[in-house]
Amino acid sequence: MDQTSTILTFGEIMMRLSPKDNLRIEQATEFDVRYGGAEANAALSVAYQGGRAAYLSVVPPNRLGDCALRTLAAYGVDTSRVVRTGDRLGAYVFEIGASQRGNGCVYDRKYSAINLAPRTVFDWDAILDGVELFYFSGVTPAVSDEMAAACADALRACRERGVVTACDVNYRGKMWSPERSQQVMRGLLPLVDIVIANDEDAPAGLGMTCVSGSLDAGIAERDGYVEMARQTCSEFGCKEVLSVIRDIASVEDSRWMGMLYSAANDDLLTGARPLDEWWFSPIYPVHVLEGVAAGDAFAGAYLHALTFGFTGQDAVDYAIAASVLKLTVRGDSNLVTADEIAAVAASAGGGTRVAR
């Protein structure tokens, strides 16, 4: 793949409502309105960093649907593949916490257009025309049984066409149980080339228990993430596994690190090798402005790195830099450029001077 490759992401875009000034939902008399969703966020990141991004979803043909898609198209995302049918755009209320009061999320997405859509609304022959990489997250198959089946249809179609596939396991406990997630995701991953999973996704979404969630710099902690990646590649045949490793002290303060693991002879970045390899990024201490969609930013930046030919270490350094930058941006969209991400990656988070 190269920088002219088209990356297609597949998932639900929603209206996001947030009480202002860190108020609780019960205190709110007005809400800030934005639009986002895991795969939509990743597509916007790819486009904003200079890549070719396309987005697939089911969105109602009304003004709210228009507004949602306009937020993507405004930054260069191709929304021509979106199916316009149904009556309702899903929504969620995102409550920004403070100190030891965590962020809160209340979904209002049942009976949305994509939740009610049958798998047959997607013509994969037409949809995948010109696509080199297909990306979705575990949120999409959790939307409904039909969307889980649609993900399987898409992956089979990609495999037939030689399209590279990527999935962020992205477990959401408010959408399905660990048992259901594991049943579905373990059925999908054998058709996935690149997997993203963290210390929450691996146990709940995949049933793996080898990661602790600690960001300790010690060898034992890092070995746990390498072992999780090795098991994922061995069991499902995946080629690469990535993780965002977090140590969260409070809503505002945390430390972040990224990992990339490539299976032997299957490195999508640098070609065949006789041994598996892995890379860890530097650790970033972060003062968080808004802790949402940082995982989507990580995924979007890695897709950019993949298509622009970054090496293993440079790729994970770039992806985690994008992720921590997202923590400084309000809303779901990671509105930072490739140059800004590269500058943070080069400085390992130390750059604080005014850009001139």
C-alpha positions as CSV (number, residue, x, y, z in Angstrom):
1,M,0.0,0.0,0.0
2,D,1.0,3.6,-0.5
3,Q,-0.3,7.1,0.2
4,T,-2.8,6.9,-2.7
5,S,-4.5,3.9,-1.1
6,T,-8.1,4.3,-0.1
7,I,-9.0,3.4,3.5
8,L,-12.6,2.5,4.1
9,T,-14.0,2.6,7.6
10,F,-17.4,1.0,8.6
11,G,-19.5,1.9,11.6
12,E,-22.2,4.1,13.2
13,I,-22.0,7.9,13.4
14,M,-24.0,9.6,16.1
15,M,-25.0,12.9,17.5
16,R,-23.0,13.6,20.7
17,L,-24.6,15.8,23.3
18,S,-22.4,17.1,26.2
19,P,-23.3,19.2,29.2
20,K,-21.1,22.3,29.3
21,D,-18.6,23.2,32.0
22,N,-18.2,19.7,33.4
23,L,-21.8,19.7,34.6
24,R,-23.6,16.5,35.3
25,I,-26.5,15.5,33.1
26,E,-29.0,16.3,35.9
27,Q,-27.6,19.9,36.1
28,A,-27.6,20.6,32.4
29,T,-29.9,23.2,30.8
30,E,-28.1,23.1,27.4
31,F,-25.9,20.7,25.5
32,D,-22.9,21.1,23.2
33,V,-23.7,19.2,19.9
34,R,-21.0,17.4,17.9
35,Y,-21.0,14.2,15.8
36,G,-18.8,11.2,16.0
37,G,-18.4,7.4,16.2
38,A,-15.3,5.2,16.4
39,E,-15.0,4.5,12.7
40,A,-16.0,8.0,11.6
41,N,-13.4,9.4,13.9
42,A,-10.7,7.2,12.4
43,A,-11.7,8.2,8.9
44,L,-11.6,11.9,9.7
45,S,-8.1,11.4,11.2
46,V,-6.9,9.7,8.1
47,A,-8.2,12.5,5.9
48,Y,-7.0,15.3,8.1
49,Q,-3.5,13.8,8.0
50,G,-3.5,13.7,4.2
51,G,-4.7,10.2,3.4
52,R,-7.6,9.0,1.2
53,A,-10.4,8.1,3.6
54,A,-13.9,6.8,2.8
55,Y,-16.7,6.1,5.2
56,L,-19.6,3.5,5.2
57,S,-22.6,3.6,7.4
58,V,-26.4,3.6,7.4
59,V,-27.6,7.2,8.0
60,P,-31.2,8.5,7.8
61,P,-32.0,10.9,4.8
62,N,-32.9,13.8,7.0
63,R,-31.2,17.0,8.2
64,L,-29.6,15.4,11.2
65,G,-28.1,12.7,9.0
66,D,-26.9,15.5,6.6
67,C,-25.2,17.3,9.5
68,A,-23.4,14.2,10.7
69,L,-22.0,13.4,7.2
70,R,-21.2,17.0,6.6
71,T,-18.7,17.0,9.5
72,L,-16.8,14.2,7.7
73,A,-17.0,15.6,4.2
74,A,-15.8,19.0,5.3
75,Y,-12.4,17.4,6.1
76,G,-12.1,15.4,3.0
77,V,-13.8,12.1,3.9
78,D,-15.6,10.4,1.0
79,T,-19.2,9.6,2.2
80,S,-20.5,8.5,-1.2
81,R,-20.8,4.9,-0.1
82,V,-23.1,5.7,2.9
83,V,-26.5,4.1,2.7
84,R,-29.2,6.7,3.2
85,T,-32.3,5.0,4.7
86,G,-34.1,4.7,8.0
87,D,-35.6,7.4,10.3
88,R,-33.3,8.0,13.2
89,L,-29.7,9.0,13.8
90,G,-28.4,7.5,17.0
91,A,-27.2,9.7,19.8
92,Y,-25.2,9.6,23.0
93,V,-24.8,12.0,26.0
94,F,-21.1,12.3,27.0
95,E,-20.6,13.8,30.5
96,I,-17.1,15.1,31.0
97,G,-15.9,14.2,34.5
98,A,-13.3,15.9,36.8
99,S,-10.6,14.5,39.1
100,Q,-11.8,11.2,40.5
101,R,-15.3,11.5,38.9
102,G,-15.0,9.7,35.7
103,N,-16.4,10.6,32.3
104,G,-20.0,9.3,31.8
105,C,-21.8,8.0,28.7
106,V,-25.5,7.3,28.1
107,Y,-26.4,5.8,24.8
108,D,-29.6,6.6,22.9
109,R,-28.9,4.5,19.8
110,K,-31.5,1.8,19.9
111,Y,-33.8,1.8,16.8
112,S,-31.3,4.0,14.9
113,A,-31.1,3.6,11.1
114,I,-28.1,1.3,11.3
115,N,-29.4,-0.7,14.3
116,L,-32.5,-1.6,12.2
117,A,-30.8,-2.1,8.9
118,P,-30.5,-5.6,7.4
119,R,-27.1,-6.8,6.2
120,T,-28.5,-6.8,2.6
121,V,-28.4,-3.0,2.3
122,F,-24.6,-3.3,1.5
123,D,-23.4,-4.2,-2.0
124,W,-19.9,-5.2,-1.2
125,D,-18.8,-5.5,-4.8
126,A,-19.6,-1.9,-5.3
127,I,-18.5,-0.7,-1.9
128,L,-15.0,-2.2,-2.0
129,D,-14.3,-1.0,-5.5
130,G,-11.0,0.9,-5.3
131,V,-10.5,0.1,-1.6
132,E,-7.1,-1.1,-0.4
133,L,-7.7,-1.2,3.4
134,F,-11.0,-1.9,5.3
135,Y,-11.3,-0.9,9.0
136,F,-14.0,-1.4,11.6
137,S,-14.2,-1.7,15.3
138,G,-15.9,-4.0,17.8
139,V,-18.6,-1.4,18.2
140,T,-20.0,-2.1,14.7
141,P,-20.9,-5.8,15.2
142,A,-22.3,-4.8,18.7
143,V,-24.9,-2.6,17.0
144,S,-27.0,-5.6,16.0
145,D,-26.8,-9.2,14.9
146,E,-27.3,-7.9,11.3
147,M,-24.3,-5.6,11.6
148,A,-22.3,-8.5,13.0
149,A,-23.2,-10.5,9.9
150,A,-22.5,-7.5,7.7
151,C,-19.0,-7.3,9.2
152,A,-18.4,-11.0,8.4
153,D,-19.7,-10.4,4.8
154,A,-17.3,-7.5,4.4
155,L,-14.3,-9.4,5.7
156,R,-15.0,-12.3,3.4
157,A,-15.3,-10.0,0.4
158,C,-12.1,-8.3,1.4
159,R,-10.3,-11.6,1.7
160,E,-11.4,-12.5,-1.8
161,R,-10.2,-9.2,-3.2
162,G,-6.9,-9.1,-1.3
163,V,-8.0,-6.0,0.7
164,V,-6.0,-5.5,3.9
165,T,-8.3,-5.6,7.0
166,A,-8.0,-3.9,10.4
167,C,-10.1,-4.1,13.5
168,D,-10.0,-2.3,16.9
169,V,-11.7,-4.8,19.3
170,N,-13.0,-1.7,21.2
171,Y,-15.2,-3.6,23.7
172,R,-18.2,-1.7,24.9
173,G,-19.8,-3.2,27.9
174,K,-23.0,-1.1,27.5
175,M,-23.6,-2.6,24.1
176,W,-23.0,-6.3,24.7
177,S,-21.8,-8.9,27.2
178,P,-18.2,-10.3,27.3
179,E,-19.7,-13.7,26.3
180,R,-21.4,-12.3,23.2
181,S,-18.5,-10.2,22.3
182,Q,-16.1,-13.1,22.4
183,Q,-18.4,-15.3,20.4
184,V,-18.7,-12.7,17.6
185,M,-15.2,-11.3,17.6
186,R,-13.4,-14.6,17.8
187,G,-15.4,-15.5,14.7
188,L,-14.4,-12.4,12.8
189,L,-10.7,-12.1,13.7
190,P,-9.5,-15.0,11.5
191,L,-10.3,-12.7,8.6
192,V,-8.5,-9.7,10.1
193,D,-4.9,-8.8,9.3
194,I,-4.3,-6.0,11.9
195,V,-5.8,-6.1,15.4
196,I,-5.9,-3.3,18.0
197,A,-6.6,-4.4,21.6
198,N,-5.9,-2.9,25.0
199,D,-6.1,-4.2,28.6
200,E,-9.9,-4.0,28.6
201,D,-10.5,-5.3,25.1
202,A,-8.3,-8.4,25.3
203,P,-10.0,-9.9,28.4
204,A,-13.6,-8.8,27.9
205,G,-13.7,-8.8,24.1
206,L,-11.4,-11.8,23.4
207,G,-11.2,-13.8,26.6
208,M,-7.4,-13.2,27.0
209,T,-6.0,-12.7,30.5
210,C,-2.3,-12.0,29.9
211,V,-2.4,-8.2,30.2
212,S,-2.7,-6.3,33.4
213,G,-3.4,-2.8,32.3
214,S,-0.3,-1.5,34.0
215,L,2.1,0.9,32.2
216,D,5.0,-0.2,34.4
217,A,8.3,0.1,32.5
218,G,9.4,-3.2,33.8
219,I,10.1,-6.1,31.4
220,A,7.3,-8.3,33.0
221,E,4.6,-5.9,32.2
222,R,5.7,-5.3,28.6
223,D,6.1,-9.1,28.1
224,G,2.4,-9.4,29.0
225,Y,1.4,-7.3,26.0
226,V,3.8,-9.0,23.7
227,E,2.3,-12.4,24.8
228,M,-1.2,-11.1,24.2
229,A,-0.2,-10.1,20.7
230,R,1.6,-13.4,20.1
231,Q,-1.4,-15.4,21.1
232,T,-3.7,-13.3,18.9
233,C,-1.5,-13.8,15.9
234,S,-1.1,-17.5,16.6
235,E,-4.8,-18.2,17.3
236,F,-6.4,-16.1,14.6
237,G,-3.7,-15.8,12.0
238,C,-3.4,-12.0,12.3
239,K,-0.3,-10.3,11.0
240,E,0.0,-7.3,13.4
241,V,-1.3,-6.4,16.8
242,L,-1.3,-2.9,18.4
243,S,-2.1,-1.7,21.9
244,V,-2.6,1.6,23.7
245,I,-1.3,1.1,27.2
246,R,-2.6,3.5,29.8
247,D,-2.0,4.4,33.4
248,I,-4.9,6.6,34.4
249,A,-4.5,8.6,37.7
250,S,-7.5,10.8,37.3
251,V,-9.7,12.2,34.5
252,E,-7.1,14.9,33.9
253,D,-3.8,13.1,34.4
254,S,-2.5,9.9,32.9
255,R,0.4,8.2,31.2
256,W,0.2,6.6,27.7
257,M,2.4,4.2,25.7
258,G,1.9,2.3,22.4
259,M,3.0,-1.1,21.3
260,L,3.2,-2.7,17.8
261,Y,3.8,-6.4,17.3
262,S,4.4,-7.9,13.9
263,A,4.3,-11.7,13.3
264,A,7.2,-13.5,11.7
265,N,7.2,-13.3,7.9
266,D,4.1,-11.2,7.8
267,D,5.1,-7.6,8.5
268,L,2.8,-5.4,6.4
269,L,5.2,-2.5,6.8
270,T,8.7,-3.9,6.0
271,G,8.2,-7.2,4.3
272,A,9.0,-10.8,5.2
273,R,11.2,-11.5,8.2
274,P,12.4,-14.7,9.9
275,L,11.3,-13.7,13.4
276,D,8.5,-11.8,15.0
277,E,9.3,-8.3,16.3
278,W,7.7,-5.7,18.5
279,W,8.2,-2.0,19.3
280,F,7.2,0.2,22.3
281,S,6.8,3.9,22.1
282,P,8.1,6.3,24.7
283,I,5.8,6.9,27.7
284,Y,3.8,10.2,27.6
285,P,2.6,11.9,30.7
286,V,-0.6,13.7,29.6
287,H,-2.8,16.4,31.2
288,V,-6.1,15.6,29.6
289,L,-8.5,18.2,28.2
290,E,-11.1,15.6,27.1
291,G,-10.7,11.8,27.4
292,V,-12.6,10.6,24.4
293,A,-11.7,9.0,21.0
294,A,-8.0,8.8,21.8
295,G,-8.1,5.1,20.7
296,D,-9.8,6.1,17.4
297,A,-7.0,8.7,16.9
298,F,-4.4,5.9,17.5
299,A,-6.0,3.7,14.9
300,G,-6.4,6.5,12.3
301,A,-2.8,7.5,12.8
302,Y,-1.5,3.9,12.4
303,L,-3.5,3.5,9.2
304,H,-1.8,6.7,8.0
305,A,1.6,5.3,9.0
306,L,0.8,2.0,7.2
307,T,-0.1,3.7,3.9
308,F,2.8,6.2,4.1
309,G,5.4,3.4,4.6
310,F,6.5,4.1,8.1
311,T,8.9,1.5,9.7
312,G,7.8,-0.4,12.9
313,Q,9.2,2.0,15.5
314,D,8.3,5.1,13.6
315,A,4.8,3.8,13.1
316,V,4.0,3.2,16.7
317,D,5.7,6.4,17.8
318,Y,3.5,8.3,15.3
319,A,0.3,6.5,16.4
320,I,0.7,7.1,20.1
321,A,1.7,10.8,19.5
322,A,-1.6,11.2,17.6
323,S,-3.5,9.6,20.5
324,V,-2.1,11.8,23.2
325,L,-2.7,14.9,21.0
326,K,-6.4,13.9,20.8
327,L,-6.5,14.1,24.6
328,T,-5.9,17.9,24.2
329,V,-8.7,18.4,21.6
330,R,-12.4,18.7,22.5
331,G,-14.9,16.7,20.6
332,D,-14.5,13.3,18.9
333,S,-12.5,14.6,15.9
334,N,-8.7,14.6,16.2
335,L,-8.0,17.8,14.3
336,V,-4.2,17.6,14.2
337,T,-2.1,17.4,11.1
338,A,0.6,14.9,10.2
339,D,3.3,17.5,10.7
340,E,2.0,18.3,14.2
341,I,1.9,14.6,15.1
342,A,5.4,14.0,13.7
343,A,6.8,16.9,15.7
344,V,5.4,15.4,19.0
345,A,6.7,12.0,18.1
346,A,10.1,13.4,17.4
347,S,10.2,15.3,20.7
348,A,8.6,12.4,22.7
349,G,6.1,14.9,24.0
350,G,8.5,17.5,25.0
351,G,7.5,20.2,22.5
352,T,5.8,23.1,24.1
353,R,7.0,26.2,22.2
354,V,4.7,28.3,20.0
355,A,4.7,27.1,16.4
356,R,5.8,29.9,14.1
